[in-house]
Amino acid sequence: MNYIKDNLKDVEKKVADAALRVGRKPEEILLLPVTKTHPIEMIEPILEEGYKQIGENKVQEIKTKYEVFENRADMHMIGHLQQNKVKQVLDKVSLIHSVDSLRIAEKINKEAEKIGRVMDVLIQVNVAKDEAKYGFDLNEVEEILCILKDYKYLKIQGLMTIAPFVSNPEDNRHIFRNLNDLFVDIRQKNIDNINMNILSMGMTNDYEVAIEEGSNLVRVGTGIFGARNYYK
Ligand SMILES: *Cc1c(COP(=O)(O)O)cnc(C)c1O
């Protein structure tokens, strides 16, 4: 599995270079290895390198991996969450990136109250207005936050987006720029109970551009582990 460590070093270098190009500190950026579909053996090298957080997108897989990694790594839920599964992940993940509707926010708040936990979450924004993707429109985010600020068991920590798959990552630059503009804007408004600490944007194909445009959390799967095999 040495190739995983080699890939990781390569991605770390690109993350740092992208940050430095725009006068940012590489340490400001969290590289979140996205381990979905990959077996435990492939995740071990990442933990050996000191990583303490991994990204997953399926509830069942989170449950299985939680059994194994409970004390060694925190999991982030990065995929769309169904209401009836909220309860199963709440005690197993440290951050939910994918609050993409008011209904799911309400459900998380309600279930979190039951277990007495304040859940850290990000608001997913569908910047590109991609029909196939979940998330709020850019122009509704502020209004939504004004509702969510009163949810006592939700702690909004920032924003997340999934940009379209494009052959030239430059084509996504405006998306990242627009979301960063909103992020900075909301942060300046200092809304009660709303933090703007985390801007989760950028995947294997476009994380360097995302960092140049202000991302401080990049979610990288393929770039570290190689292509996923969904048919195993
Ligand atoms: C799978 C996934 C990623 C990682 O994608 P790669 O292109 O393999 O880096 C990032 N974010 C989300 C939400 C994902 O589902």
The ligand as an SDF file (V2000), in Angstrom:
LIG
                    3D

 15 15  0  0  0  0  0  0  0  0999 V2000
  -16.6530   10.9660   -3.1910 C   0  0  0  0  0  0  0  0  0  0  0  0
  -16.6960   12.3700   -2.7120 C   0  0  0  0  0  0  0  0  0  0  0  0
  -15.5270   13.1520   -2.6980 C   0  0  0  0  0  0  0  0  0  0  0  0
  -14.1880   12.6700   -3.2110 C   0  0  0  0  0  0  0  0  0  0  0  0
  -14.2060   12.6260   -4.6030 O   0  0  0  0  0  0  0  0  0  0  0  0
  -12.8560   12.4000   -5.4470 P   0  0  0  0  0  0  0  0  0  0  0  0
  -13.1710   12.9720   -6.7700 O   0  0  0  0  0  0  0  0  0  0  0  0
  -12.6200   10.9370   -5.4720 O   0  0  0  0  0  0  0  0  0  0  0  0
  -11.7800   13.1420   -4.7510 O   0  0  0  0  0  0  0  0  0  0  0  0
  -15.6210   14.4340   -2.2150 C   0  0  0  0  0  0  0  0  0  0  0  0
  -16.7950   14.9460   -1.7530 N   0  0  0  0  0  0  0  0  0  0  0  0
  -17.9260   14.2190   -1.7460 C   0  0  0  0  0  0  0  0  0  0  0  0
  -19.1690   14.8250   -1.2260 C   0  0  0  0  0  0  0  0  0  0  0  0
  -17.9200   12.9160   -2.2410 C   0  0  0  0  0  0  0  0  0  0  0  0
  -19.0490   12.2000   -2.2380 O   0  0  0  0  0  0  0  0  0  0  0  0
  1  2  1  0
  2  3  1  0
  2 14  2  0
  3  4  1  0
  3 10  2  0
  4  5  1  0
  5  6  1  0
  6  7  2  0
  6  8  1  0
  6  9  1  0
 10 11  1  0
 11 12  2  0
 12 13  1  0
 12 14  1  0
 14 15  1  0
M  END
$$$$
